[in-house]
Amino acid sequence: MLGCSLALMSVANSQASSAPTWGLTNLYVFQGGISGPDGGMPYGGLILGTDGNYYGTTWYGGTGGGTVFKVTPQGTESLIYAFSGSQDGQLPSRLVEGTDGNLYGGR
């Protein structure tokens, strides 16, 4: 199965031109697909946490119900939580960071 990628898009203005230029940087390529440990099919977009890391969700992977993950600006991915589906939910959606620094989300 082909991996899914997380990418950041950036806009920069060049002094030589008033038109913005676009750049695309791959942060991480998920290898897991439907049942892999790192997840698959990122969903809901990334958020930039106050700690400088990116956070997001996948609909596949983990233990069957999707995942919550962190990616550093250097592209190191780590699993924060794997949903089982039947006991703790599944298919996590967009995350938000609360004023307390915790991540919150829903379906």
C-alpha positions in Angstrom: 0.0 0.0 0.0 1.3 3.5 -0.8 2.1 5.8 2.1 0.3 9.0 2.8 2.4 12.2 3.2 2.1 15.2 5.6 3.2 18.3 3.9 3.6 21.9 4.9 3.0 24.7 2.4 4.6 28.0 2.8 4.2 31.4 1.1 7.1 33.8 0.8 7.3 37.2 -0.9 10.3 37.8 -3.1 11.7 41.3 -3.1 12.2 41.0 -6.9 8.6 40.3 -7.5 5.3 41.2 -5.7 3.9 37.8 -6.5 4.1 35.3 -3.7 6.1 32.1 -4.2 4.9 28.8 -2.9 7.0 26.0 -1.3 6.0 22.5 -0.3 7.9 20.4 2.3 7.2 16.8 3.1 7.4 16.4 6.9 6.6 12.7 7.1 5.4 9.8 5.0 3.1 7.3 6.8 4.1 3.7 6.1 1.3 2.0 8.0 -1.7 2.1 5.7 -4.9 0.7 7.2 -3.4 -1.4 10.1 0.1 0.0 10.5 1.4 1.3 13.8 2.1 4.9 12.6 -1.4 5.3 11.1 -2.6 6.1 7.7 -4.9 8.6 5.9 -4.2 11.8 7.8 -7.4 13.6 8.5 -8.5 17.0 9.8 -5.3 19.0 9.1 -2.4 19.8 11.2 -2.2 22.2 14.1 0.9 24.0 15.4 1.2 23.5 19.1 2.6 26.1 21.4 5.6 23.7 21.9 6.5 24.2 18.2 5.5 20.7 17.1 2.7 19.8 14.7 -0.2 17.6 15.8 -2.9 15.7 13.8 -5.0 12.6 13.4 -5.3 9.6 11.1 -8.4 7.6 10.4 -6.4 4.4 9.9 -3.8 2.6 11.9 -2.9 2.3 15.6 -5.1 -0.5 17.0 -7.9 -0.1 14.5 -9.6 3.2 15.2 -7.1 5.8 14.1 -4.4 7.7 15.8 -3.3 11.1 17.2 0.3 11.9 16.3 3.0 14.5 16.7 5.5 15.5 14.1 8.5 17.7 14.9 9.6 20.5 12.4 12.5 18.2 11.5 10.0 15.4 10.5 10.2 13.0 13.4 6.8 11.4 13.9 5.6 9.9 17.2 2.3 8.3 18.1 0.5 10.0 21.0 -2.6 7.8 21.1 -4.1 4.8 19.2 -7.8 4.4 19.3 -9.2 0.9 19.5 -12.7 1.7 18.1 -15.0 -0.2 20.4 -13.8 1.0 23.8 -12.5 4.5 23.3 -13.8 5.7 19.9 -12.6 5.8 16.4 -12.0 8.0 13.4 -10.7 11.1 15.3 -11.2 14.4 13.6 -9.6 17.8 13.9 -7.6 18.7 17.1 -7.5 21.9 19.0 -5.1 22.9 21.7 -6.7 24.2 24.9 -5.4 27.1 27.0 -4.2 24.4 29.4 -1.8 23.0 26.7 -3.9 19.8 26.3 -5.1 18.5 22.9 -8.9 18.1 22.4 -10.8 16.7 19.6 -14.0 15.0 18.6 -15.8 13.2 15.8 
